[in-house]
Structures are given as C-alpha cells and as structure tokens.
Amino acid sequence: MQLFASSLAFVDLETTGGSALRDRITEVGIVRVDAVGGGQPPSVSEWSTLIDPEVSIAPAITALTGITNAMVKSAPPFCAVAADIAARLDGAVFIAHNARFDHGFLKQEFARIGRPFSARALCTVRLSRRLYPGVHGHNLDAVVARHDIAIVDRHRALGDARAIWAFVAALYREWPPEIIAAAVKRVLRIPSLPPQLPEDALNGLPHTPGVYLFYGDNQLPLYIGKSLDIRDRVSAHFSSDWMSETDLRLSQEIRRIEYESTAGELGALLREATLVKALMPAHNRLLRRKEEAGVLMLSDSSDPQYVAAAAIEPCDLGGSYGPFSSRRSAREHLRLLAAEHGLCWTRLRLERRAGGPCFQRQLRRCVGACVGMESGESHDVRLRAAIQPYAIPPWPYSGPALLRESTYDGERVDVHVLRDWCWLGTARDESELARIIEAPPRPAFDIDVLRLLLRRHRAGKLAARPVRSTNDTE
C-alpha cells in the first residue's frame, strides 16, 4: 500500500460534551500507521487510555459511550498522558472523522497545561465527500456501512480510530494511489511550493513561535510575518486552494525564507512590529512606519492637542489619550464623543468659528458651551470623563522593567526589557541583559508596541519586574 504520507495517526476522542472550551476528554484512541518501504505492509500500532476529565459525565454521554464516572475516577488526568499523546502524534498526519472536533479538543487540553499543539489535520468526512460527491451520508456509521467495515466498540475511542483507518485502507482498494493523494492534498491543503524554492524549503523551519521573512532577488524582505508556529504559518502561504492575492504575488516573487525563533507570542509580536518598520517590506502595509500616529493631550484649558509620533516623549505618555493612527483618526474619535456626550465642536477644536453656535449646536447635539449655555469648566469636566476610556495610564514602574517569557518546556527563556510603554530589547542570556540595562537605547514611541503592551496591562498580563540596579540580571 502506497500511503499518501510516511506516517499517519488515526485519532478519536470521547468527551463529556461537544464544546472544546467547556467540556473535557474522557478517552483517547490512536492508531499509528508508518510506512516501512520495500513493498512491505505498513507498521500499525494501537494505543488508548481513559482520562479523568475532572468533571462529571452526564448520563446521556454515558448512555452513548458506555464510559461512566466510576471508570474514569482512577484514570490519569490529561496532563499525565499529554507527553505520550504528543509522542504518538509526532511527525504524523493527524486524521480524524470530523477532525475539527478532535483537533480542537486536544488543542484546548494542551493549552490548559501551557503547551502549544498544532498538527496537519485531515478530516475523513471531507475526504469522503471529495471522493464520493454523489453519495448521501458521510458520518462514520454511513462510511462503515458503505465500505462494509467491521467495527467493534463503536463510540469508544480506539474502536472508532480503527474504523477510520479501515476506511482509508478501503480507499486504496477502490482508487489509484495518485487519485487519493490528489484528494488528500485538496483536503489537507498541502503547500504547493513555488518552483523557484527548493523542495526542502520548509523542512528547516521550526514548529516554534517567532517571525519569518520572505526575500526576493534583493536584500530587502518582501514580507515579514509572525506566528506561534513558524512552519505551519509559512506553509499556509503556499496552500494554493485558499491563496489570497497577497500570497499569490509572494509565491511569484519569493526566492528564500529566513526566520527568527522567540520564546513566545509576545516576543514574536514585538519583533515583527520593529522589523517591519525598520526594513519596510513591500507587502506589509499595516505595520509600516506610521509617522502620523500620535496621542491627544489636554492642556489646562482642556483643549485637545494632537501630538504626532516624532514629537512624543514616551515618559510623558501617562495622562495622554489614544493612541491614534493619525490626526484624522483622533478627530473622528472626538466627533463620536461629541455626538454621544453633547460636546462642543468649537471647544474641541473640530471647527474654528469667530463666534456663534458650533455645527453640533445647530443640530441640537451640543449642550451649548459655544453660546454660553454651559460654562467652559463644566464642558471640560464632561470631556475628561468622556475621553477617559482612551486614557494611557502612567508607566507602572519607576524605570525599566523585565518581563520573562519562556517556551512551554522551559528550555528557552527570553527577557523583554520595557520602559515607558516602549520595548528596549530582548535578552536570551545574562550578559545580553546586562548590556541592555547598562546602556539602554533611548525609548522610542511605537504605536503598535504601545497598543500591545496596553492590551496586556489592561488584561492583567503585564507581570513585569522593575529593575532594581544595573546588576539586576536575575
């Protein structure tokens, strides 16, 4: 049997319900099939285990699967078998009937223990539909009946995983291998590499967080991207059946791929934002230099003043409002606040009039600061209350702060050095950290970095530690 991939993992799960976010896994079954070569039949190994879901199993679920609360009471929790599951799936195409369900549950379970999970997932429901488009019914019971597959322990994980493997084996009795391979490619979205790239161009890319750079014929990158899984994300750019217009242009121009690994998502986001602004790749438009970006500051008289990026001192960001991508964007936000809170366009500097009612007043949307119906002090108190959701808080530390980020296995630790809502650099060892602390670059306003750090701060995820001294590298 000429398999479409050297290693296949047929997976089935039993769960406490249908929501990967709310429900938990009660059983895992995996049938691993590895090609041997030399005309020999593939090697097949089976593995299954009950899992303690740490929640109660509803009677309806027990009636369907036969798995009771008593059966899982002494079973291991997911964290105890996660390494076994990862090892049995490693390097194999993940195959399941309704693969989104099984892959989604595993991804959530791995996320609960702080480990990323990603796999090339092939759904045999979609494969059946592609090879048998005129047939009605593609659920597992219909597939089993149509292909005369003997199944034992239906609705148990290993029994259903065996049935999925038997279905794929049946395909090879009914279709030429090249037809199956073509159907799998369409379903699996196997990347179709541009002809100018070597066939092994993806092999050296890691399944780690980081940034990747696409280069053409010159030394400046065409495109810079970031991902929690560099290899999977780069592969997605070359999946021809869902290629975007940008991906199509990239596939025509690309000549080589480079990457930089990071410990986690924050490092990848920070590196992407700064690399794009420094190198100005042609196909990165959203993150390119934003000289028009800035913040609003209120003077003592509360007149909103727009301060553009070049004039911003990061140490003065606390107490300002924004950030905004441009002066036009800031003015539009002020117009929305004026309409919602009855504020005066003249006092907000949205229009200049020598006297008389502002445009909002003419529409009866201004309380009347422009015509003496409201005092300036009262108007400005309301303005400050209305704009408060856009307030940038003071930097919560007296100076630079360190934010540690590690890989899920703890093998790599990056330390991000931050100050005044700016990123000063990332260190991977003590000497590099000491250099950044002792001779830090001047903080520079970056709207994307600011937004990223503010989101984490407001979500309570900016758990940085202040630098106590220039020797503070612990």
Stockholm file with secondary structure:
# STOCKHOLM 1.0

chainA/1-474         MQLFASSLAFVDLETTGGSALRDRITEVGIVRVDAVGGGQPPSVSEWSTLIDPEVSIAPAITALTGITNAMVKSAPPFCAVAADIAARLDGAVFIAHNARFDHGFLKQEFARIGRPFSARALCTVRLSRRLYPGVHGHNLDAVVARHDIAIVDRHRALGDARAIWAFVAALYREWPPEIIAAAVKRVLRIPSLPPQLPEDALNGLPHTPGVYLFYGDNQLPLYIGKSLDIRDRVSAHFSSDWMSETDLRLSQEIRRIEYESTAGELGALLREATLVKALMPAHNRLLRRKEEAGVLMLSDSSDPQYVAAAAIEPCDLGGSYGPFSSRRSAREHLRLLAAEHGLCWTRLRLERRAGGPCFQRQLRRCVGACVGMESGESHDVRLRAAIQPYAIPPWPYSGPALLRESTYDGERVDVHVLRDWCWLGTARDESELARIIEAPPRPAFDIDVLRLLLRRHRAGKLAARPVRSTNDTE
#=GR chainA/1-474 SS CCCSSSEEEEEEEEESSSCTTTCCEEEEEEEEEECCBTTBCCEEEEEEEECBCSSCCCHHHHHHHCCCHHHHHTSCBHHHHHHHHHHHHTTSEEEETTHHHHHHHHHHHHHHTTCCCCCCEEEHHHHHHHHCTTCSCCSHHHHHHHTTCCCSSTTSHHHHHHHHHHHHHHHHHHSCHHHHHHHHHHHHTCCCCCTTSCTTTTTTCCSSSEEEEEECSSSSEEEEEEESSHHHHHHHHTCGGGCCHHHHHHHHHCCEEEEEECSSHHHHHHHHHHHHHHHCCTTCCTTSCCTTCEEEEECTTCCEEEEEGGGCCGGGCTTCEEEESSHHHHHHHHHHHHHHHTCCTTTTTSSCCSSSCCHHHHTTCSCSGGGTSSCHHHHHHHHHHHHGGGBCCCCSSSSCEEEEEECTTSSCEEEEEEETTEEEEEESSHHHHHHHHHSCCCCCCCHHHHHHHHHHHHTTCCCCEECCSTTCCC
#=GC SS_cons         CCCSSSEEEEEEEEESSSCTTTCCEEEEEEEEEECCBTTBCCEEEEEEEECBCSSCCCHHHHHHHCCCHHHHHTSCBHHHHHHHHHHHHTTSEEEETTHHHHHHHHHHHHHHTTCCCCCCEEEHHHHHHHHCTTCSCCSHHHHHHHTTCCCSSTTSHHHHHHHHHHHHHHHHHHSCHHHHHHHHHHHHTCCCCCTTSCTTTTTTCCSSSEEEEEECSSSSEEEEEEESSHHHHHHHHTCGGGCCHHHHHHHHHCCEEEEEECSSHHHHHHHHHHHHHHHCCTTCCTTSCCTTCEEEEECTTCCEEEEEGGGCCGGGCTTCEEEESSHHHHHHHHHHHHHHHTCCTTTTTSSCCSSSCCHHHHTTCSCSGGGTSSCHHHHHHHHHHHHGGGBCCCCSSSSCEEEEEECTTSSCEEEEEEETTEEEEEESSHHHHHHHHHSCCCCCCCHHHHHHHHHHHHTTCCCCEECCSTTCCC
//
